[in-house]
Amino acid sequence: MNLRLAFMEQMFDSDRDAVPGDSIVRGMRNLVTIHLAAGHLIRFWQPDLAFWESQRWRAIAMCAACLMCIVLRNTKWQRWTLAVALPIQLIQVYGVFPMVANHLWIETLLLVVLLMLGESEEENVLFRQFACGLAFVVFFYSGLQKLWYGTYFDGQYMATKIALVDHYYDFFAIFIPVDKLDALKSHVPIQAGSGPFRIDSFVFIVFVNLVWITEIAAGVLLFFRRTRLIGLFFGLLVMFGIELVAREVFFGILFVSMMMAFVRFNVLRWLTPVLACMYAFLVCVHFRVPGFPEFVFYP
Amino acid sequence: MRIEQKKNTLSWLLLAILVWPLFHHVAVVTLDIDKWSFLGFSMYITKRPIYVYSPQDIRLFDNDGRPLPVSSLDLEQYRELGQLIKLFERERATYGGLYRQDRFAHQALAALPQIGRFSFGFSELRMNRTTAVFEGTRWLYVARREGQGGNVESSLQGQPIKHAASHAMP
């Protein structure tokens, strides 16, 4: 067996881990289109502009693709609703290329792969292998690159975020003395000579370094079949921690769903309605629907 | 597509995703490309460079080398030049060493046919990883037409900012 296929089998063993009657492909199609529709609504529904000046058509088209995907969820036509979503997504990628961060790539890759795959048992296994491999790469390299650049050792990067972004400040104010955080704020607006962006706090240094350590650890634990269950719990915990601070909730939801490919039963069957409600909630928060709380998050 | 072909395609795709971050890291270190771009996994590691848009010190000269005031540009040309400068800064930060600054000179001079030479300054702030202090560079970009064949020439020179005053982030 060559190395490529061995890697896929390592991430999800087709003989030992295959789920009878698996339908993760159908579940992920629903979830990815809900994710994209909610994201497009937030990014491109511009109520202040006239229809022809705004990009609203993109949000409408993506929502239409999402609705079709859900309505046709038990038919052979569900797959082809992704063919409607894909060009709209590619327009988004083209619009920002090459400044395409991995979040956008990952949702696009999932879309392409889900369009490529059918609903047979073998193809469900293939999807699980791909999703598990992708989850490993994201965790492992996110941590490794932080280690390579070294801007977490003394907390330099996080200190900059605390100084510039209020919700980072609010989070760290829970366990770091406020005067230390205010000292960072005094370096803003940033100019030549601003800094140093450091906090003299053992707790802070430990917390910040735990980010890359736990990311690498989650990746490694997920790689081996024997430690996968611990890796899964650990990974979910890491994601929860990251979302508490960074609030990139949309990607967090998608990534957690992708991690469900490690689980040997169809979690998405009951998880999708819950996650769909979370997306709907976030869309309402974004559009400041009366009765919904106000908080910052990133689609 | 048969199942074996799909398996092959996905395994190649996964392999590419697996090795790409290594190449990306090398490109970031050697070519200074943006850590957040090109399917980078180096997000949340350093702040992107901060560009200080004002003051830009735009200086214009006609085809005979005489200085022209910025007000000699019509509104459309002025707006286009401003947009091109922002695009220049963004693309320069994204492509790093791969960026071809002559392309910007071609675009800008094509939009300003009455101009033979122009220059502008901008400041860039980057965090020094070791000291955790932001360091600034004041850059001067100069573009000029060369001869009659539509050739252009450009140069970019930078100097460290010693005095912090008036270089605050907008």
HADDOCK unambig.tbl for C-alpha pairs under 7 A between the chains (distance, minus, plus):
assign (segid A and resid 4 and name CA) (segid B and resid 11 and name CA) 5.44 0.50 0.50
assign (segid A and resid 4 and name CA) (segid B and resid 12 and name CA) 6.80 0.50 0.50
assign (segid A and resid 4 and name CA) (segid B and resid 15 and name CA) 6.33 0.50 0.50
assign (segid A and resid 5 and name CA) (segid B and resid 11 and name CA) 6.07 0.50 0.50
assign (segid A and resid 8 and name CA) (segid B and resid 11 and name CA) 6.85 0.50 0.50
assign (segid A and resid 98 and name CA) (segid B and resid 37 and name CA) 5.91 0.50 0.50
assign (segid A and resid 98 and name CA) (segid B and resid 38 and name CA) 5.51 0.50 0.50
assign (segid A and resid 99 and name CA) (segid B and resid 36 and name CA) 6.85 0.50 0.50
assign (segid A and resid 99 and name CA) (segid B and resid 37 and name CA) 4.22 0.50 0.50
assign (segid A and resid 99 and name CA) (segid B and resid 38 and name CA) 6.19 0.50 0.50
assign (segid A and resid 99 and name CA) (segid B and resid 94 and name CA) 6.97 0.50 0.50
assign (segid A and resid 100 and name CA) (segid B and resid 37 and name CA) 5.09 0.50 0.50
assign (segid A and resid 100 and name CA) (segid B and resid 38 and name CA) 5.76 0.50 0.50
assign (segid A and resid 100 and name CA) (segid B and resid 39 and name CA) 5.92 0.50 0.50
assign (segid A and resid 101 and name CA) (segid B and resid 36 and name CA) 5.49 0.50 0.50
assign (segid A and resid 101 and name CA) (segid B and resid 37 and name CA) 5.26 0.50 0.50
assign (segid A and resid 101 and name CA) (segid B and resid 38 and name CA) 6.72 0.50 0.50
assign (segid A and resid 101 and name CA) (segid B and resid 39 and name CA) 5.23 0.50 0.50
assign (segid A and resid 101 and name CA) (segid B and resid 40 and name CA) 5.94 0.50 0.50
assign (segid A and resid 102 and name CA) (segid B and resid 39 and name CA) 4.85 0.50 0.50
assign (segid A and resid 102 and name CA) (segid B and resid 40 and name CA) 5.95 0.50 0.50
assign (segid A and resid 102 and name CA) (segid B and resid 41 and name CA) 6.36 0.50 0.50
assign (segid A and resid 105 and name CA) (segid B and resid 39 and name CA) 6.57 0.50 0.50
assign (segid A and resid 126 and name CA) (segid B and resid 7 and name CA) 6.73 0.50 0.50
assign (segid A and resid 130 and name CA) (segid B and resid 10 and name CA) 6.85 0.50 0.50
assign (segid A and resid 130 and name CA) (segid B and resid 14 and name CA) 6.81 0.50 0.50
assign (segid A and resid 133 and name CA) (segid B and resid 14 and name CA) 6.95 0.50 0.50
assign (segid A and resid 137 and name CA) (segid B and resid 18 and name CA) 6.17 0.50 0.50
assign (segid A and resid 141 and name CA) (segid B and resid 41 and name CA) 6.40 0.50 0.50
assign (segid A and resid 142 and name CA) (segid B and resid 41 and name CA) 5.59 0.50 0.50
assign (segid A and resid 142 and name CA) (segid B and resid 42 and name CA) 6.64 0.50 0.50
assign (segid A and resid 145 and name CA) (segid B and resid 42 and name CA) 5.63 0.50 0.50
assign (segid A and resid 146 and name CA) (segid B and resid 45 and name CA) 5.93 0.50 0.50
assign (segid A and resid 149 and name CA) (segid B and resid 45 and name CA) 6.98 0.50 0.50
assign (segid A and resid 151 and name CA) (segid B and resid 45 and name CA) 6.25 0.50 0.50
assign (segid A and resid 151 and name CA) (segid B and resid 46 and name CA) 6.98 0.50 0.50
assign (segid A and resid 151 and name CA) (segid B and resid 129 and name CA) 6.18 0.50 0.50
assign (segid A and resid 156 and name CA) (segid B and resid 132 and name CA) 5.75 0.50 0.50
assign (segid A and resid 157 and name CA) (segid B and resid 45 and name CA) 6.23 0.50 0.50
assign (segid A and resid 157 and name CA) (segid B and resid 46 and name CA) 5.79 0.50 0.50
assign (segid A and resid 189 and name CA) (segid B and resid 168 and name CA) 5.90 0.50 0.50
assign (segid A and resid 189 and name CA) (segid B and resid 169 and name CA) 5.59 0.50 0.50
assign (segid A and resid 190 and name CA) (segid B and resid 168 and name CA) 5.85 0.50 0.50
assign (segid A and resid 190 and name CA) (segid B and resid 169 and name CA) 5.51 0.50 0.50
assign (segid A and resid 191 and name CA) (segid B and resid 134 and name CA) 6.86 0.50 0.50
assign (segid A and resid 191 and name CA) (segid B and resid 164 and name CA) 6.15 0.50 0.50
assign (segid A and resid 191 and name CA) (segid B and resid 167 and name CA) 5.62 0.50 0.50
assign (segid A and resid 191 and name CA) (segid B and resid 168 and name CA) 4.57 0.50 0.50
assign (segid A and resid 191 and name CA) (segid B and resid 169 and name CA) 6.13 0.50 0.50
assign (segid A and resid 192 and name CA) (segid B and resid 125 and name CA) 6.34 0.50 0.50
assign (segid A and resid 192 and name CA) (segid B and resid 134 and name CA) 5.43 0.50 0.50
assign (segid A and resid 192 and name CA) (segid B and resid 135 and name CA) 4.88 0.50 0.50
assign (segid A and resid 192 and name CA) (segid B and resid 136 and name CA) 4.73 0.50 0.50
assign (segid A and resid 192 and name CA) (segid B and resid 161 and name CA) 6.73 0.50 0.50
assign (segid A and resid 192 and name CA) (segid B and resid 164 and name CA) 5.03 0.50 0.50
assign (segid A and resid 192 and name CA) (segid B and resid 167 and name CA) 6.87 0.50 0.50
assign (segid A and resid 193 and name CA) (segid B and resid 133 and name CA) 5.94 0.50 0.50
assign (segid A and resid 193 and name CA) (segid B and resid 134 and name CA) 5.32 0.50 0.50
assign (segid A and resid 193 and name CA) (segid B and resid 135 and name CA) 5.76 0.50 0.50
assign (segid A and resid 193 and name CA) (segid B and resid 164 and name CA) 6.25 0.50 0.50
assign (segid A and resid 194 and name CA) (segid B and resid 133 and name CA) 5.58 0.50 0.50
assign (segid A and resid 194 and name CA) (segid B and resid 134 and name CA) 5.30 0.50 0.50
assign (segid A and resid 195 and name CA) (segid B and resid 132 and name CA) 6.27 0.50 0.50
assign (segid A and resid 195 and name CA) (segid B and resid 133 and name CA) 4.37 0.50 0.50
assign (segid A and resid 195 and name CA) (segid B and resid 134 and name CA) 6.40 0.50 0.50
assign (segid A and resid 196 and name CA) (segid B and resid 131 and name CA) 6.48 0.50 0.50
assign (segid A and resid 196 and name CA) (segid B and resid 132 and name CA) 4.75 0.50 0.50
assign (segid A and resid 196 and name CA) (segid B and resid 133 and name CA) 4.61 0.50 0.50
assign (segid A and resid 197 and name CA) (segid B and resid 132 and name CA) 5.19 0.50 0.50
assign (segid A and resid 197 and name CA) (segid B and resid 133 and name CA) 6.45 0.50 0.50
assign (segid A and resid 198 and name CA) (segid B and resid 132 and name CA) 6.86 0.50 0.50
